[in-house]
Each structure stands twice: as structure tokens, then as C-alpha cells.
Amino acid sequence: MRAPLALACALALGAAGGGPAAAAADRHEWRSEAAVAHIRYAEPGVMKERGMFYGLSGGYTYRRALFLRTEARALYGRVDYRNSGSIDDIDDYLIEARQLVGIDLEPGGGAHLTTFAGIGYRYLQDDAGGRLSSTGALGYERESHYLYSPVGLELTLPLDDTWSLRAEAEYDFFWRGRQESHLSDADPGYGDIDNRQDHGYGVRGALTLAARLRRVRLALTPYAAYWRVRRSDLELLTYYGTVVGFGYEPENESTEIGVRLGIRF
């Protein structure tokens, strides 16, 4: 996943020479966007899911030496599960909220170079509860919670009086994850399991092409994001209150590739 980040930065830097002095970013910026993405989730050697997601994202940015950004998004999709058996069209919900703070520099020519860090929360619900696989196995609901700190760079460049280009590259420090497995959906005798995840990381990158149309900017943003999380801790697995083993969340990875289209004002 390093390639999309490197490509975004290279394209932005290549456009830097000789730009006009028009500002490429406003001091106050509100953002409202529609999004479509393909997400692939895999537990290597165990299972995989993939599907299309659709949703909305928005945020507010302030920049004047100090950089502040609050943003959130919500996506809904249907994924296909593959293991020894299969389940199609599982409802999935993804919600993410972030608060960023940083330093915004103006190196000249209307450009902005921003360094930032912050805190983020990501929630994913995979609702296979009550669904029957092709081999007769019952599915169950899974809920995933990530707490992380994004650290990154953002470069915004004016191309002319109308067009601007913005490149973003980010590394996500994974603080803690929590995985809830509602095993009782498959068999009421099983107790639900709550596993803790302590190790992982994420990377993401985006490239935004924006056109100023009077009081707003129309923006198109292709983006990519990747998560890799190590195996969780062990928790007791019970059946009608009797311990029958241990349960854990396997090592997993998630790849999201999408595009956002919206306005900024």
C-alpha cells in the first residue's frame, strides 16, 4: 500500500513549479462528500470478505499557522464471505471520526504544506447473525473498534486561478482494538467473546483535484487505506456456562480503495 502514497506525493510535487499566487486552500473550509469504495477484509488462511460500500463524509478545517480538522464518515455496504462455505450480501456498517491538529505552512506561490497528528476512532459492524452458509453453518454478528493516532502530511498546490491539487499521506498508530463476536447468534449456548487487540498499523493516501466555482470548490478525491492488525489476546470460550476452550481474533488485514465527490466551501 506504499505505492498509492508515493504516487500521490510525486504527482503533487511535480505540479509545484511556477504556480500562481492564488490561494489553494481557504482559512475556513467545510466539506460535504458522497463516497463509493471497495473493501476487502482477510484473515490469511482463514477467511475473506469483500464488497462495495456507499456513504457520506464531511468535516471542517481551520488553517492559519495552526491547523485544526474535525471529520467523520459513514458507509454502508454488502459483502460476500468466503471460507469453507460462503454467505453473500452480508450487511456491513462503517463509521469513523477523527480530530486532527497540526502546523500549516505557506512556502509561497499560494501553496500550503501541513503536518498533522490526532486521534481517530473506527467502528465496523459485520452483521451475519442468523445467516446460513452454503455448508449449513450459522453466521454471527461481529463488531470491530479501533482507537488510533493518525500522523501525516498534506500538500495543497494551486494549478491556476481555478484548479488546485492536494496530496495527503498518513501513517496510523494503532493504540487498541476491541473485537466483539456474538457467537450466541449461531448457537444460544455459546457465550459472546470480547477480544482485545494491541498491535497493528494503518496507512492511507489521497489525491484531490478541486475546481473553484464561485463560492464553492467542486472536489474529486481518489483514495486508498490499509489496515493490518495482529492476532488478539485469548478469551475463554463457554458453552452454557462451561469453559470449552479459548477464542481469539486472527491476524487480519483490510484494504479500502474508493473515490469521494463533493463540495468545499
PyMOL commands that set and color helices and strands:
alter all, ss='L'
color gray80, all
select helices_A, chain A and resi 2-14+183-185
alter helices_A, ss='H'
color red, helices_A
select strands_A, chain A and resi 28-43+47-63+66-82+86-108+111-127+141-158+163-182+193-197+200-213+216-229+235-239+242-247+252-264
alter strands_A, ss='S'
color yellow, strands_A
deselect
rebuild
show_as cartoon
